[in-house]
Amino acid sequence: MANLPPLSLYIHIPWCVQKCPYCDFNSHALKGEVPHDDYVQHLLNDLQADAQYAQGREIGTIFIGGGTPSLLSGPAMQTLLDGVRACLPLAAGRKSPWKPTRVPWRPIASLIISAPG
């Protein structure tokens, strides 16, 4: 598999503070609390079930989109990315950018996590 380029992984966080009228993405206005732990566990279960299809190829980039990814708590984001790292090989020297298009006004430094280097 050394000849094949790294894969990219997209992780979808479907909630928004409110649904923008122009948005065509699969996203939903948040009603209540974000089910951080349950959602992350379901994502990781799906990833583990499908990891075999990567056939050992490395992940070069992780994109996290939505919705509003910053609605996921810092600890839940850490658990998610730790689970990805445990399940799939990450390409050496690559970064895992976390670039939400809309971020609510609150400190998000704890949510920005880079790949192992």
C-alpha positions in Angstrom: 0.0 0.0 0.0 3.0 2.3 0.0 2.2 3.4 -3.5 -1.3 4.7 -2.7 -1.8 8.2 -1.4 -3.1 8.8 2.1 -6.8 8.9 2.7 -8.8 11.8 4.0 -11.4 11.3 6.8 -14.5 13.5 7.2 -16.3 13.5 10.5 -19.7 15.1 10.6 -21.0 16.9 13.7 -24.6 17.6 12.7 -25.8 20.2 15.2 -25.9 24.0 14.9 -27.1 26.7 17.3 -29.6 27.5 14.6 -30.1 26.3 11.1 -29.1 28.9 8.5 -31.7 29.4 5.8 -29.1 29.0 3.0 -27.4 25.9 4.5 -27.9 22.7 2.4 -25.8 20.4 4.7 -27.2 17.7 6.9 -27.4 19.8 10.0 -30.0 20.4 12.6 -30.8 23.2 15.1 -29.8 22.0 18.6 -32.7 21.2 20.8 -31.4 20.5 24.3 -27.9 19.2 25.1 -25.5 17.7 22.6 -25.3 14.0 23.3 -21.4 14.2 23.3 -20.5 10.8 24.7 -23.2 8.8 22.9 -22.5 10.5 19.5 -18.7 10.0 19.8 -19.2 6.3 20.8 -21.4 5.7 17.7 -19.0 7.5 15.4 -16.1 5.3 16.7 -18.2 2.1 16.5 -18.9 3.0 12.8 -15.3 3.7 12.2 -14.2 0.4 13.7 -16.7 -1.5 11.7 -15.5 0.1 8.4 -11.7 0.4 9.2 -11.0 -2.7 7.2 -11.9 -0.9 4.0 -9.0 1.5 4.5 -6.8 -1.6 3.9 -4.0 -0.3 6.0 -3.8 3.0 4.1 -2.8 6.0 6.3 -5.0 8.9 7.0 -3.4 12.1 5.7 -6.1 14.6 6.8 -9.0 14.6 9.2 -11.8 17.1 8.4 -14.4 17.8 11.0 -17.5 19.6 9.7 -21.1 20.0 10.3 -23.1 21.7 11.6 -21.0 23.5 14.1 -18.2 21.2 15.3 -17.3 23.4 18.2 -20.6 22.4 19.9 -18.9 19.1 20.7 -17.1 19.4 24.0 -13.3 19.5 24.3 -13.2 16.1 26.1 -15.6 14.6 23.5 -13.4 15.9 20.7 -10.3 14.5 22.4 -12.0 11.1 22.8 -13.0 11.2 19.2 -9.5 12.0 17.8 -7.9 9.5 20.2 -10.3 6.8 18.9 -9.4 7.7 15.3 -5.7 7.4 16.1 -6.3 4.1 17.8 -8.3 2.7 14.8 -6.5 4.0 11.8 -2.8 4.8 11.0 -2.2 8.5 10.6 0.4 9.6 8.1 3.6 10.9 9.8 4.0 14.6 9.8 0.4 15.3 8.7 -1.9 17.6 10.6 -5.4 17.1 11.6 -6.9 20.5 10.9 -10.1 21.4 12.7 -11.5 24.3 10.8 -15.2 25.0 11.5 -16.8 27.5 9.2 -18.9 29.0 12.0 -17.8 29.2 15.6 -19.9 30.5 18.4 -18.2 33.2 20.5 -16.5 31.2 23.2 -13.0 30.0 24.0 -12.2 27.1 21.6 -8.4 26.7 22.1 -9.0 23.4 24.0 -10.9 22.1 21.0 -8.1 22.6 18.5 -6.1 19.4 18.5 -3.3 18.6 16.1 -2.3 15.1 15.0 0.6 13.3 16.6 3.9 14.5 15.3 
